[in-house]
Amino acid sequence: MKLKVELVPPESRKERPEDPLSLEFGSVFTDHMFAMFYADNEWKNPRIGPYSNLSLDPAALCLHYGQGIFEGLKSYRRGERVFLFRPRKNLERLNASAIRMVMPQIDIDFALEALIELLRVERDWIPELKGSSLYVRPTMIATEPKLGVRASHTYLYYVILSPVGPYFKEGFSPVKIMVSEKYVRAADGGVGQAKTIGNYAASLLGGKEAMERGYSQVMWLDSHERKYIEEAGTMNIFVLFDDELATPPLSGTILPGITRESAMQIAQDWGYSLNERPIAIDEVIDGIKSGKVKEIFGTGTAAIIAPIGELYFREKPHIVGDGTIGALSQRMFDELTGIQSGEREDTRGWVFEIE
């Protein structure tokens, strides 16, 4: 496919924010976007053009039956150097989500080429300030107008960009998490391992109740017993015990996070005893009380590393350690953000530099 490019005239372009660190996450968007369409069993008309509203039939299948998937990754800029962190992993995960949601896969090489060209067009939108980045949101939705529960025959794939600062208003500071026994995020055999729109809609009520109590996100437990921790909002979870770093296994109900995978590799390289295993919430609470639990942190593209300073469980707050940023959380944050921004040596081939 040949990529077409239609640029917004310079005089019609938006004013770029002076301080991306002060922006509400995902609230400002660049001048251009990428889009292509799927029909007759093939992707067609790839185009970079002005950021604009979508035109959808009111009966579009995505609006009625939830056939939609997305990804999230970041681009960083330091001087004239522009970086992406493990972009192929995000596109591979998008295809895995597409398979689960009965949607067409994209050609990863072409999608990456189109993303790189879009970032070249929007290079000046990529903030240089430490702690900021350009958030990249690839999305695929079903567009066929049809009131009937089946997979669509037509789709739209598009990519939009947003300059961002920290995901949490606290920045890189300990966040407070509420453990939910009332709601669950995903069940065995469902779509918990796919990055699909319905997963996030299902989390909103629990998240609302957490925020009303003063907590940033919800920690979800398994759907069978409400016993084992799974994820926390938009993050995978790690627990540092005395002699072990543990994270829940990918059992089909947990999103296979790319930051999670990266943190696991780094921890192993640093010599930590790392285990993917079921972690009971009672084990965590008992460990916090006894001091065996040293740190808990979340990992995700948006937050990168989020130290968790407090868990609220069964109407009681439990302070993790002394409630401050743990040594491993700080070290992991510094390492990952340093690699992502090109400020630290990338010995694993994770960083993709855009020329």
N, C-alpha and C positions, 0 to 999 in steps of 0.2 A: 504494500500500500504506500502511496505517496502522501506525505504529510503536507497539508496546506496551512499557510500562516496568514492571518489577517490581523494587522495590528491596529490598536486604537490610536488615533492621531494624538501627537504629544500634547496638544492644547486641550484635549478632552480627558486626559488621564487624571486619576485621583491624586489627591495630596497624600503623600506617605506619612505615617505617624512618626513623630520625632522621638518618642520614648516608648518602644515596644514593651518595656517591662511594666508599664502602667496599664496596658490594654487588658480588658477582659478577654480571657482565652477564647479564640475562635470567633471574634466579633468583627474583625476587619478583614477585607479580602482584596486581592490584587486586581489589576486591570484585565488580566487575561485568564482563560481556562482552556483546557483540552477536552475534546469530546469526539466520540465515534459511535456509530450505530450498528446494531446487529439485526439482520433480516436475511431471509433466504439462506440460512445456515452459514453466513459469513459476516465478518466485520467490515464496515464500509465507511467512507467519507471521514477519515481522521482529520481533525482540524484544530488548530490553535486560533482562537478568536476572542472577541470581547467577553468579559464576564457578564453574564446575562441570565435572566429568568428562564426556567425551563417551561416548555409547552407540553402539557400532558392531557390526554383525554380523561374526563372524569371517571371513566371505567377502566383506566390503566390498572393492570393486575397488581402492580406494586402497592397501590393505594388500598387494595381490598384484601389481599392474601399475603402481604409481607415479603414478596420476593425482592429482596434488596440486600446487598452486601457492601462493605466498605473496608478501607484500610487507613492507617495513619502512620506517617513517618515524617522525619524532619530534615531540612537542609540547613547547613551552617555556613557562615561566611567569616573569614578572618582576612582582612585586607582584600586582595584580589583572588584569594583562594576560596572555592566553594565546594562543599562536601555533602554527600549523602551517606547515611549509615545503613549498611546492609539492605539496600533497596530491593535486591532480587528476592530476599527472604519475604518481604512484604508482598511482592507480586506472586510469589509461590503460595503464600497463605491465602491471598485473594482467590487464586485458582482452586485451592482446597475448599474454601467456602462456597465457591461457585458449584463445585461438584455436589456438595451436600445440599445446596438449594436448587439443584437442577437448572443451572444457568450455564451459559457458554463460557469456556475458558478464554483467556486472552493470550496472545503471543507475548511472552515475557520480554524477549529481546526488543520487539517493536514498542511495547508499552514503556520500557525503560528509555528507549531512544526518544520517544515523544515527551516523556517527563523531563529528560535532560534538556531538550529544546525549549520546553516551557520555562524551565528554570533559567535558561540563558536569556530568554525574553524578559523575565521578571527579576533579573539579577540584582537590580537596584533595590528591590523590595526585601532582599534577604538581609536582616539586621546583623550588624557586626558586634553589637554590645554583648558582653559575656552574660549568659543567662537567658539570652533570646535566640530565636531561630525562626525559620519559615516552616510552618506546619503544612504538610502535604496530605490532602484527603482524596484518594481515588475512591470512586463509588460506581456501583453498577445497579441498575434498577430495571424491572420488567415494565415494558411500555405498551404492550398489546391491550387494546380495549376489549375486555371480555369478562362478563360476570359468570364465572364458572371456575371451580377449584381445579386448576391444572397449571402446568408450567407455561410461561409465555413463549411466543414465537419471535418476539422482537424485544430488544434491550438497548439501553443507553449506558455507555461507560463514559465517565467524565472525571476530570481532576481539577480541583480548586486549591488555592494557596492562601494562607493566612499568616501574617507576622504575629508572633506570640512571645510572651514572657513566661513566667512560671504558671503551671497548671493550677496549683492550689494558691489561694490568697495568702497563705502563710509563707509561700516561697519554699526554699529548702529549709524547713523547720519541722519539728515533730507534728504529725497530724493526729487527730482523735477519731477513732473508728468505733462504730456501734455494731455489735454482733447480733444478727437477726436469727431467731428461731421461728419467727412467724412466717417469713417468706423465703422462697428459694430462687436462685438464679436459673438453674438448669437441672434437668433430670437425665438419667441414663437413657441412651437411645435417642435423645433429642438433638438440639442444634447448639449445645453449649460450646463445642469446639470450633464453631463457625463464627466469623465476625459478621453477624447478620442483624438487621435493624430490630427485629423482634426481641432479641436478647436484652437490648437496652431499654426498650419500652417496659419490659417486665420488671426492670430494676427500679423504676422511677418512684413507685409508692414507698418502698422500703427506704430509698434514698431521701425522700421527702420527710419521712418520720425521723430519720437520723438527723437531718439538718434542723428540724424543729427542736431537737434535744441538744443541739449545739455540736453535732458531730459531722465530720467532713464526708464520710462515705460509710457504706455498709460492708461488713464482712459476712460473706455468705457461707452457710454450712451445707452439707450434702443433703439431697432430697429424701433419702431413705430414713435415716436415723436422726438427722439434725445433730450430728455428732462430730463430723470431721470438717475442718476448715477447707475452703476451696479458693475463692478469690475475694478481693475487697474492691468493690466498685469497678474501676477501670484498671486494676492492678493485679498481678500475680503476687503471691505472698511468700516470704522467707522468714524462718524463725531460727535465731542463733541460740542454741542451747550451750551448756558448758563446753562440750567437746564435739559438737555436731551442728552443721548448718543444714536445715531441712526445708523442703518445699513440697507441697502436695503434688502427686503424680498426675500426668495427663491421662485421665481416665475417660475422656469423652465429654465431660461436663465443664472442663476448664479450657480457656483459650490458650493455645500454645504461643506464649508471648516471645517476641524476638528479643526484647530487653531481658526477659527471664532467662532465655537460653544463653545470652551473652554474659549475664551475671554469673550463671552457673559455671561457664567456662573460666571466667576470671577467678572465681573462688577456688576452683580446682587447681588452677595454675599457681595460686597463692598458698596451696597446701592445706586448705580446709577439708575436713571430712564432710563431704556433701552427700546427702541422701534425698532421693525422691521417694517419699513415703506418706501414708496417711498420717495426719496430725490431728489428734482429737482436741477439741476446744478445751476440754477439761485438763488435758495435759499442758496446754498453754497457760491456762489460768493458774493451775497448781505450780507451774514453773515460774510464773511471775511472782507468786507469793513466796516461794522458796528461794528465789534468786537464781534458779537454774536457767531461766530464760534471760539472756543478756540483751538481746535486741530483736525487734521485729521490723521488717521494712517491706514496702511494696515496690514492684518494678513495672514500668510501662512506658510506652513511647512519650506520652504527654508529660508525666511526672518524672520520668527516668528512674530516680530512686526517691522514695518517700519514706523517711523514718516514721515509725508509728510510736507515739509517746503514750497513748492511752487506749485501752480497750474497754468498752462499756458492755457488760454481759450480765443478764438477769438482774437489771436494775442497780448494778454496782459498777463504779469505775475502777479500773485496775491500771495503775501506772507501770509502764514498762521500764525497768531499770530505774534511773533517776528522772525519767521523763524528758531527757535531752537527746541530742543526736548521738547515736552510738559510734564507736570508732570504725566498725566495719561499714556501716551505712555511709559515713563520711568518706572513707577510703574508696568505696565502690562508686559513689557519686563523682568524686574527683577523677577517678580513672575513666569511667564511661564518658563523662562530659568532655574530658580532655581528649580522648580518642575521637569522639564524634566531631569535635571542632577542629581537629588537626593539630591541637596543641601538645598532644602526647603521641609517642611513636605507636603506630598501628602494626603490631607484629603478627596479626592474625588475618590480614587481608579483608577487614570489615569495612573500611572507609573507601568510598568511591569519590574520586575527585573529578569535578566537572571543569573542563578546560574552556 
